[in-house]
């Protein structure tokens, strides 16, 4: 595993579910227990109603554990295909600060 201290994870469930509080009220309590999860921004596909998120983790290890564990379980429960991508948040820090990213306060 790497020594990256900021990992961004993008996940999308290929299922059409209009976003409602039923979606997040069930998932959020479980996600509050995920090791290394700093924050999540929920995503809902325009016109597709796909459900996903943009997450920030403290390590690649914790991001991978979440992707291979809880996310896979959520996908199975929803009968959905799952797409996940991990991104190095350290290497893009300076460029992101220059763009006033909320994830990189000045």
C-alpha positions as CSV (number, residue, x, y, z in Angstrom):
1,X,0.0,0.0,0.0
2,X,1.0,3.6,-0.5
3,X,1.8,6.3,2.0
4,X,-0.7,8.7,0.4
5,X,-2.5,10.6,3.2
6,X,-5.5,11.8,1.2
7,X,-7.4,9.4,-1.1
8,X,-10.5,10.3,-3.0
9,X,-12.9,7.5,-3.9
10,X,-15.6,7.9,-6.5
11,X,-18.3,5.2,-6.4
12,X,-21.5,4.8,-8.5
13,X,-24.2,2.2,-8.3
14,X,-25.8,1.5,-11.7
15,X,-29.3,1.5,-10.6
16,X,-32.1,3.9,-11.1
17,X,-33.3,5.1,-7.7
18,X,-34.7,8.6,-7.3
19,X,-32.7,10.2,-4.5
20,X,-34.7,10.5,-1.3
21,X,-34.0,10.5,2.4
22,X,-34.7,6.7,2.4
23,X,-31.5,6.3,0.5
24,X,-29.2,8.2,2.8
25,X,-31.0,7.7,6.2
26,X,-30.3,4.0,6.0
27,X,-26.7,4.3,4.7
28,X,-25.3,7.2,6.7
29,X,-25.3,5.6,10.2
30,X,-23.2,2.7,8.9
31,X,-20.8,5.0,7.0
32,X,-20.2,7.0,10.2
33,X,-18.4,3.8,11.5
34,X,-16.0,3.4,8.5
35,X,-12.4,3.6,9.5
36,X,-10.5,6.5,7.9
37,X,-13.6,8.0,6.2
38,X,-13.2,11.8,6.5
39,X,-16.3,12.9,4.5
40,X,-18.7,11.9,1.8
41,X,-20.6,13.9,-0.8
42,X,-23.7,12.1,-2.1
43,X,-24.2,12.1,-5.9
44,X,-27.4,11.5,-7.8
45,X,-27.3,11.1,-11.6
46,X,-29.1,13.7,-13.7
47,X,-31.9,11.9,-15.6
48,X,-30.4,8.5,-14.7
49,X,-31.0,8.5,-11.0
50,X,-27.8,6.5,-10.4
51,X,-26.6,6.8,-6.8
52,X,-23.1,7.4,-5.8
53,X,-20.7,9.4,-3.8
54,X,-17.4,11.2,-3.6
55,X,-15.5,10.2,-0.5
56,X,-12.3,11.3,1.2
57,X,-10.2,8.8,3.1
58,X,-7.0,9.0,5.2
59,X,-5.3,6.1,3.5
60,X,-5.4,3.8,0.5
61,X,-5.8,0.9,2.8
62,X,-9.0,2.3,4.4
63,X,-10.4,3.3,1.0
64,X,-9.8,-0.1,-0.5
65,X,-11.3,-1.8,2.6
66,X,-14.5,0.2,2.2
67,X,-14.7,-0.3,-1.5
68,X,-14.2,-4.1,-1.2
69,X,-16.4,-4.5,1.8
70,X,-19.3,-2.2,2.6
71,X,-19.7,-0.8,-0.9
72,X,-19.9,-4.3,-2.4
73,X,-22.4,-5.3,0.3
74,X,-24.6,-2.2,-0.5
75,X,-24.4,-3.0,-4.3
76,X,-25.5,-6.6,-3.7
77,X,-28.4,-5.5,-1.5
78,X,-29.5,-3.1,-4.2
79,X,-29.0,-5.6,-7.0
80,X,-26.7,-3.0,-8.7
81,X,-23.5,-3.0,-10.6
82,X,-20.8,-0.9,-8.9
83,X,-18.1,1.3,-10.3
84,X,-15.3,2.5,-8.0
85,X,-12.2,4.6,-8.7
86,X,-9.5,5.8,-6.3
87,X,-7.5,9.0,-6.7
88,X,-4.3,10.3,-5.1
89,X,-5.3,13.4,-3.2
90,X,-1.8,14.4,-2.2
91,X,-0.3,14.8,-5.7
92,X,-3.1,17.2,-6.7
93,X,-3.1,19.4,-3.5
94,X,-1.3,22.5,-4.9
95,X,-3.4,22.6,-8.0
96,X,-6.6,22.0,-6.0
97,X,-5.8,24.8,-3.6
98,X,-5.3,27.1,-6.6
99,X,-8.9,26.3,-7.6
100,X,-10.3,27.0,-4.1
101,X,-11.3,23.4,-3.5
102,X,-13.2,22.9,-0.3
103,X,-11.1,19.8,0.4
104,X,-7.9,21.9,0.5
105,X,-8.5,25.0,2.7
106,X,-5.8,27.7,2.4
